[in-house]
Amino acid sequence: MPDIGGGHMSREKLGAFIRHARESQNLTQEQLAEKTGYARQTISRWEQGDQAITVEALVKILKVTRMQVTIGDKEAKVCIKIL
């Protein structure tokens, strides 16, 4: 799976978004880990920007936290909305 964290959004910014999404649902890292099937340490590394996240993992987090993100290329007019 491709990694998110390169391009225009840094790993740190994406990590802050993941933390915000988790906290918006009043979830601990441990609870998010249980709901997504990832280790708590992995969630922590994503939130700190220490590890790139796959699209698959981000989609799982978005579903659990009921957040959405739009990924697109303005020049190519391509947009993918992940709910």
The first five atom37 places (N, CA, C, CB, O) and aatype in JSON, in Angstrom:
{
  "aatype": [12, 14, 3, 9, 7, 7, 7, 8, 12, 15, 1, 6, 11, 10, 7, 0, 13, 9, 1, 8, 0, 1, 6, 15, 5, 2, 10, 16, 5, 6, 5, 10, 0, 6, 11, 16, 7, 18, 0, 1, 5, 16, 9, 15, 1, 17, 6, 5, 7, 3, 5, 0, 9, 16, 19, 6, 0, 10, 19, 11, 9, 10, 11, 19, 16, 1, 12, 5, 19, 16, 9, 7, 3, 11, 6, 0, 11, 19, 4, 9, 11, 9, 10],
  "atom_mask": [
    [1, 1, 1, 1, 1],
    [1, 1, 1, 1, 1],
    [1, 1, 1, 1, 1],
    [1, 1, 1, 1, 1],
    [1, 1, 1, 0, 1],
    [1, 1, 1, 0, 1],
    [1, 1, 1, 0, 1],
    [1, 1, 1, 1, 1],
    [1, 1, 1, 1, 1],
    [1, 1, 1, 1, 1],
    [1, 1, 1, 1, 1],
    [1, 1, 1, 1, 1],
    [1, 1, 1, 1, 1],
    [1, 1, 1, 1, 1],
    [1, 1, 1, 0, 1],
    [1, 1, 1, 1, 1],
    [1, 1, 1, 1, 1],
    [1, 1, 1, 1, 1],
    [1, 1, 1, 1, 1],
    [1, 1, 1, 1, 1],
    [1, 1, 1, 1, 1],
    [1, 1, 1, 1, 1],
    [1, 1, 1, 1, 1],
    [1, 1, 1, 1, 1],
    [1, 1, 1, 1, 1],
    [1, 1, 1, 1, 1],
    [1, 1, 1, 1, 1],
    [1, 1, 1, 1, 1],
    [1, 1, 1, 1, 1],
    [1, 1, 1, 1, 1],
    [1, 1, 1, 1, 1],
    [1, 1, 1, 1, 1],
    [1, 1, 1, 1, 1],
    [1, 1, 1, 1, 1],
    [1, 1, 1, 1, 1],
    [1, 1, 1, 1, 1],
    [1, 1, 1, 0, 1],
    [1, 1, 1, 1, 1],
    [1, 1, 1, 1, 1],
    [1, 1, 1, 1, 1],
    [1, 1, 1, 1, 1],
    [1, 1, 1, 1, 1],
    [1, 1, 1, 1, 1],
    [1, 1, 1, 1, 1],
    [1, 1, 1, 1, 1],
    [1, 1, 1, 1, 1],
    [1, 1, 1, 1, 1],
    [1, 1, 1, 1, 1],
    [1, 1, 1, 0, 1],
    [1, 1, 1, 1, 1],
    [1, 1, 1, 1, 1],
    [1, 1, 1, 1, 1],
    [1, 1, 1, 1, 1],
    [1, 1, 1, 1, 1],
    [1, 1, 1, 1, 1],
    [1, 1, 1, 1, 1],
    [1, 1, 1, 1, 1],
    [1, 1, 1, 1, 1],
    [1, 1, 1, 1, 1],
    [1, 1, 1, 1, 1],
    [1, 1, 1, 1, 1],
    [1, 1, 1, 1, 1],
    [1, 1, 1, 1, 1],
    [1, 1, 1, 1, 1],
    [1, 1, 1, 1, 1],
    [1, 1, 1, 1, 1],
    [1, 1, 1, 1, 1],
    [1, 1, 1, 1, 1],
    [1, 1, 1, 1, 1],
    [1, 1, 1, 1, 1],
    [1, 1, 1, 1, 1],
    [1, 1, 1, 0, 1],
    [1, 1, 1, 1, 1],
    [1, 1, 1, 1, 1],
    [1, 1, 1, 1, 1],
    [1, 1, 1, 1, 1],
    [1, 1, 1, 1, 1],
    [1, 1, 1, 1, 1],
    [1, 1, 1, 1, 1],
    [1, 1, 1, 1, 1],
    [1, 1, 1, 1, 1],
    [1, 1, 1, 1, 1],
    [1, 1, 1, 1, 1]
  ],
  "atom_positions": [
    [[0.85, -1.18, 0.0], [0.0, 0.0, 0.0], [0.89, 1.24, 0.0], [-0.96, 0.0, 1.23], [1.96, 1.24, 0.62]],
    [[0.46, 2.3, -0.69], [1.25, 3.54, -0.67], [1.19, 4.2, 0.7], [0.75, 4.51, -1.74], [0.22, 4.05, 1.44]],
    [[2.24, 4.94, 1.02], [2.29, 5.66, 2.28], [1.77, 7.08, 2.1], [3.72, 5.68, 2.84], [1.99, 7.71, 1.07]],
    [[1.09, 7.57, 3.14], [0.7, 8.98, 3.2], [1.69, 9.63, 4.14], [-0.8, 9.17, 3.69], [2.14, 9.0, 5.09]],
    [[2.02, 10.85, 3.9], [2.95, 11.53, 4.78], [4.0, 12.27, 3.97], [0.0, 0.0, 0.0], [4.71, 13.13, 4.5]],
    [[4.11, 11.94, 2.71], [4.99, 12.66, 1.82], [4.18, 13.75, 1.13], [0.0, 0.0, 0.0], [3.13, 14.15, 1.63]],
    [[4.65, 14.23, 0.01], [3.9, 15.22, -0.75], [3.73, 16.51, 0.02], [0.0, 0.0, 0.0], [4.67, 17.02, 0.64]],
    [[2.52, 17.05, -0.01], [2.25, 18.35, 0.59], [1.93, 18.27, 2.07], [1.12, 19.01, -0.13], [2.05, 19.28, 2.77]],
    [[1.53, 17.14, 2.58], [1.2, 17.02, 3.99], [2.31, 16.26, 4.7], [-0.17, 16.32, 4.2], [2.59, 15.1, 4.38]],
    [[2.93, 16.91, 5.66], [4.01, 16.26, 6.39], [3.46, 15.18, 7.31], [4.82, 17.28, 7.21], [2.27, 15.17, 7.64]],
    [[4.33, 14.29, 7.7], [3.93, 13.24, 8.65], [3.45, 13.87, 9.96], [5.1, 12.27, 8.93], [2.52, 13.38, 10.59]],
    [[4.1, 14.98, 10.35], [3.72, 15.64, 11.6], [2.3, 16.2, 11.52], [4.72, 16.76, 11.93], [1.52, 16.06, 12.46]],
    [[1.96, 16.83, 10.4], [0.61, 17.38, 10.23], [-0.42, 16.26, 10.17], [0.53, 18.24, 8.96], [-1.5, 16.38, 10.75]],
    [[-0.09, 15.2, 9.47], [-1.01, 14.07, 9.39], [-1.17, 13.44, 10.77], [-0.52, 13.03, 8.37], [-2.27, 13.04, 11.15]],
    [[-0.08, 13.35, 11.51], [-0.14, 12.81, 12.87], [-1.03, 13.65, 13.77], [0.0, 0.0, 0.0], [-1.78, 13.11, 14.58]],
    [[-0.93, 14.97, 13.62], [-1.79, 15.86, 14.41], [-3.25, 15.66, 14.04], [-1.39, 17.34, 14.2], [-4.13, 15.71, 14.91]],
    [[-3.53, 15.42, 12.76], [-4.9, 15.15, 12.32], [-5.4, 13.85, 12.93], [-4.97, 15.08, 10.78], [-6.54, 13.78, 13.4]],
    [[-4.57, 12.81, 12.93], [-4.96, 11.52, 13.51], [-5.25, 11.68, 15.0], [-3.85, 10.46, 13.28], [-6.24, 11.15, 15.51]],
    [[-4.39, 12.42, 15.69], [-4.6, 12.66, 17.13], [-5.92, 13.41, 17.35], [-3.42, 13.47, 17.72], [-6.7, 13.05, 18.23]],
    [[-6.17, 14.43, 16.54], [-7.42, 15.19, 16.65], [-8.63, 14.29, 16.4], [-7.42, 16.37, 15.65], [-9.61, 14.35, 17.14]],
    [[-8.54, 13.46, 15.38], [-9.65, 12.55, 15.06], [-9.92, 11.6, 16.23], [-9.35, 11.74, 13.78], [-11.07, 11.38, 16.61]],
    [[-8.86, 11.05, 16.8], [-8.99, 10.13, 17.93], [-9.59, 10.84, 19.14], [-7.62, 9.53, 18.3], [-10.53, 10.34, 19.76]],
    [[-9.05, 12.0, 19.46], [-9.52, 12.74, 20.63], [-10.94, 13.26, 20.45], [-8.59, 13.9, 20.93], [-11.67, 13.41, 21.43]],
    [[-11.35, 13.53, 19.21], [-12.71, 14.01, 18.96], [-13.75, 12.95, 19.33], [-12.88, 14.41, 17.49], [-14.91, 13.28, 19.58]],
    [[-13.33, 11.7, 19.35], [-14.22, 10.6, 19.73], [-13.93, 10.11, 21.16], [-14.08, 9.43, 18.74], [-14.41, 9.07, 21.58]],
    [[-13.12, 10.9, 21.88], [-12.75, 10.55, 23.26], [-12.14, 9.16, 23.37], [-13.97, 10.65, 24.17], [-12.44, 8.41, 24.3]],
    [[-11.3, 8.83, 22.41], [-10.63, 7.53, 22.4], [-9.18, 7.68, 22.87], [-10.67, 6.9, 20.99], [-8.51, 8.66, 22.55]],
    [[-8.72, 6.7, 23.62], [-7.3, 6.63, 23.95], [-6.58, 5.96, 22.78], [-7.06, 5.84, 25.29], [-7.22, 5.38, 21.9]],
    [[-5.27, 6.04, 22.78], [-4.51, 5.33, 21.75], [-4.79, 3.84, 21.83], [-2.99, 5.61, 21.9], [-4.9, 3.17, 20.8]],
    [[-4.9, 3.32, 23.03], [-5.17, 1.89, 23.22], [-6.52, 1.51, 22.62], [-5.13, 1.53, 24.72], [-6.63, 0.48, 21.96]],
    [[-7.54, 2.33, 22.85], [-8.88, 2.04, 22.31], [-8.88, 2.1, 20.79], [-9.91, 3.03, 22.88], [-9.48, 1.25, 20.13]],
    [[-8.21, 3.1, 20.22], [-8.13, 3.2, 18.76], [-7.37, 1.99, 18.2], [-7.44, 4.52, 18.33], [-7.74, 1.45, 17.16]],
    [[-6.33, 1.59, 18.89], [-5.57, 0.41, 18.45], [-6.45, -0.83, 18.43], [-4.36, 0.18, 19.38], [-6.41, -1.6, 17.47]],
    [[-7.24, -1.02, 19.47], [-8.14, -2.18, 19.52], [-9.16, -2.15, 18.39], [-8.86, -2.24, 20.87], [-9.45, -3.19, 17.79]],
    [[-9.7, -0.98, 18.11], [-10.75, -0.86, 17.09], [-10.22, -0.99, 15.66], [-11.46, 0.47, 17.24], [-10.95, -1.38, 14.76]],
    [[-8.94, -0.67, 15.47], [-8.36, -0.72, 14.12], [-7.49, -1.96, 13.88], [-7.55, 0.52, 13.87], [-7.19, -2.29, 12.74]],
    [[-7.1, -2.62, 14.95], [-6.25, -3.8, 14.8], [-4.76, -3.5, 14.74], [0.0, 0.0, 0.0], [-3.97, -4.38, 14.42]],
    [[-4.37, -2.27, 15.05], [-2.96, -1.89, 15.07], [-2.49, -1.79, 16.52], [-2.73, -0.55, 14.32], [-3.3, -1.64, 17.43]],
    [[-1.2, -1.87, 16.72], [-0.63, -1.76, 18.06], [-0.7, -0.31, 18.55], [0.84, -2.26, 18.08], [-0.65, 0.62, 17.75]],
    [[-0.83, -0.13, 19.85], [-0.87, 1.21, 20.43], [0.41, 1.98, 20.08], [-1.05, 1.13, 21.97], [0.36, 3.18, 19.82]],
    [[1.54, 1.28, 20.07], [2.8, 1.92, 19.75], [2.81, 2.44, 18.31], [3.96, 0.94, 19.96], [3.41, 3.48, 18.02]],
    [[2.15, 1.73, 17.42], [2.05, 2.17, 16.02], [1.22, 3.44, 15.93], [1.44, 1.06, 15.14], [1.59, 4.38, 15.23]],
    [[0.09, 3.47, 16.64], [-0.75, 4.68, 16.68], [0.08, 5.85, 17.18], [-2.01, 4.46, 17.59], [0.03, 6.94, 16.62]],
    [[0.85, 5.62, 18.23], [1.7, 6.67, 18.8], [2.72, 7.17, 17.79], [2.41, 6.15, 20.05], [2.92, 8.38, 17.66]],
    [[3.36, 6.26, 17.07], [4.36, 6.66, 16.07], [3.72, 7.47, 14.94], [5.08, 5.42, 15.48], [4.32, 8.42, 14.45]],
    [[2.51, 7.09, 14.53], [1.81, 7.87, 13.5], [1.51, 9.26, 14.01], [0.5, 7.16, 13.06], [1.73, 10.25, 13.31]],
    [[1.0, 9.35, 15.23], [0.63, 10.66, 15.79], [1.85, 11.56, 15.98], [-0.07, 10.47, 17.13], [1.74, 12.78, 15.84]],
    [[2.99, 10.98, 16.28], [4.22, 11.76, 16.47], [4.89, 12.1, 15.14], [5.2, 10.98, 17.35], [5.81, 12.92, 15.1]],
    [[4.44, 11.48, 14.06], [5.06, 11.7, 12.76], [6.33, 10.91, 12.57], [0.0, 0.0, 0.0], [7.12, 11.19, 11.66]],
    [[6.54, 9.91, 13.42], [7.76, 9.1, 13.35], [7.67, 7.97, 12.33], [8.06, 8.52, 14.7], [8.69, 7.39, 11.96]],
    [[6.46, 7.65, 11.88], [6.26, 6.54, 10.95], [5.18, 6.93, 9.95], [5.87, 5.22, 11.71], [4.16, 7.5, 10.32]],
    [[5.42, 6.62, 8.68], [4.42, 6.87, 7.65], [3.24, 5.91, 7.85], [5.02, 6.7, 6.22], [3.4, 4.81, 8.36]],
    [[2.07, 6.36, 7.44], [0.86, 5.55, 7.57], [0.4, 5.13, 6.18], [-0.27, 6.33, 8.31], [0.52, 5.9, 5.23]],
    [[-0.11, 3.93, 6.05], [-0.64, 3.47, 4.77], [-2.04, 4.03, 4.57], [-0.64, 1.92, 4.69], [-2.71, 4.42, 5.53]],
    [[-2.47, 4.05, 3.34], [-3.84, 4.49, 3.02], [-4.83, 3.57, 3.72], [-4.08, 4.49, 1.49], [-5.83, 4.04, 4.27]],
    [[-4.57, 2.28, 3.72], [-5.45, 1.31, 4.36], [-5.63, 1.63, 5.85], [-4.91, -0.12, 4.19], [-6.75, 1.6, 6.36]],
    [[-4.54, 1.92, 6.54], [-4.61, 2.24, 7.97], [-5.36, 3.55, 8.2], [-3.2, 2.32, 8.57], [-6.15, 3.65, 9.13]],
    [[-5.1, 4.55, 7.36], [-5.79, 5.83, 7.51], [-7.29, 5.66, 7.32], [-5.24, 6.85, 6.51], [-8.07, 6.24, 8.06]],
    [[-7.69, 4.87, 6.34], [-9.11, 4.63, 6.1], [-9.75, 3.97, 7.32], [-9.32, 3.73, 4.85], [-10.86, 4.34, 7.71]],
    [[-9.06, 3.02, 7.93], [-9.6, 2.38, 9.15], [-9.8, 3.4, 10.26], [-8.66, 1.26, 9.63], [-10.82, 3.4, 10.94]],
    [[-8.82, 4.28, 10.44], [-8.92, 5.31, 11.48], [-10.07, 6.26, 11.18], [-7.6, 6.09, 11.6], [-10.82, 6.63, 12.08]],
    [[-10.2, 6.66, 9.92], [-11.29, 7.57, 9.54], [-12.65, 6.94, 9.8], [-11.16, 7.95, 8.07], [-13.56, 7.62, 10.26]],
    [[-12.78, 5.67, 9.51], [-14.06, 4.99, 9.75], [-14.38, 4.93, 11.24], [-14.04, 3.57, 9.17], [-15.51, 5.22, 11.64]],
    [[-13.4, 4.57, 12.04], [-13.61, 4.45, 13.49], [-13.94, 5.82, 14.1], [-12.37, 3.86, 14.17], [-14.8, 5.91, 14.98]],
    [[-13.26, 6.86, 13.64], [-13.44, 8.19, 14.23], [-14.52, 9.01, 13.53], [-12.14, 8.95, 14.19], [-14.82, 10.14, 13.94]],
    [[-15.11, 8.45, 12.49], [-16.17, 9.13, 11.73], [-15.71, 10.47, 11.15], [-17.38, 9.35, 12.63], [-16.48, 11.42, 11.04]],
    [[-14.44, 10.51, 10.79], [-13.89, 11.71, 10.16], [-13.78, 11.45, 8.66], [-12.48, 12.08, 10.77], [-13.89, 10.31, 8.21]],
    [[-13.57, 12.5, 7.91], [-13.37, 12.34, 6.48], [-12.22, 13.22, 6.04], [-14.65, 12.69, 5.69], [-11.89, 14.22, 6.67]],
    [[-11.63, 12.83, 4.94], [-10.54, 13.6, 4.36], [-10.7, 13.54, 2.85], [-9.14, 13.06, 4.81], [-11.12, 12.52, 2.29]],
    [[-10.37, 14.62, 2.19], [-10.41, 14.67, 0.74], [-8.97, 14.78, 0.24], [-11.29, 15.86, 0.21], [-8.22, 15.66, 0.66]],
    [[-8.62, 13.89, -0.64], [-7.28, 13.88, -1.22], [-7.46, 14.18, -2.7], [-6.54, 12.5, -1.0], [-8.24, 13.51, -3.38]],
    [[-6.75, 15.17, -3.19], [-6.95, 15.49, -4.59], [-5.76, 16.17, -5.23], [0.0, 0.0, 0.0], [-4.82, 16.6, -4.56]],
    [[-5.83, 16.26, -6.52], [-4.83, 16.94, -7.32], [-5.56, 18.01, -8.12], [-4.05, 15.94, -8.26], [-6.28, 17.69, -9.07]],
    [[-5.39, 19.27, -7.73], [-6.11, 20.37, -8.38], [-5.81, 20.46, -9.87], [-5.77, 21.69, -7.7], [-6.7, 20.71, -10.68]],
    [[-4.55, 20.26, -10.22], [-4.17, 20.38, -11.62], [-4.82, 19.29, -12.47], [-2.66, 20.31, -11.77], [-5.29, 19.57, -13.57]],
    [[-4.85, 18.07, -11.97], [-5.44, 16.97, -12.72], [-6.94, 16.88, -12.49], [-4.77, 15.66, -12.33], [-7.63, 16.1, -13.16]],
    [[-7.45, 17.67, -11.56], [-8.87, 17.67, -11.21], [-9.34, 16.27, -10.81], [-9.71, 18.19, -12.38], [-10.42, 15.82, -11.19]],
    [[-8.49, 15.61, -10.03], [-8.81, 14.29, -9.5], [-9.01, 14.45, -8.01], [-7.69, 13.24, -9.83], [-8.2, 15.08, -7.33]],
    [[-10.07, 13.87, -7.51], [-10.35, 14.0, -6.08], [-10.91, 12.69, -5.56], [-11.34, 15.16, -5.82], [-11.8, 12.1, -6.17]],
    [[-10.39, 12.23, -4.44], [-10.89, 11.03, -3.79], [-11.36, 11.45, -2.41], [-9.8, 9.89, -3.71], [-10.58, 12.02, -1.64]],
    [[-12.6, 11.18, -2.09], [-13.12, 11.51, -0.77], [-13.22, 10.23, 0.04], [-14.5, 12.22, -0.87], [-13.9, 9.29, -0.36]],
    [[-12.53, 10.21, 1.17], [-12.54, 9.04, 2.04], [-13.44, 9.35, 3.21], [-11.1, 8.67, 2.52], [-13.21, 10.29, 3.98]],
    [[-14.48, 8.55, 3.35], [-15.43, 8.75, 4.45], [-15.18, 7.75, 5.53], [-16.86, 8.65, 3.96], [-15.87, 7.76, 6.55]]
  ]
}
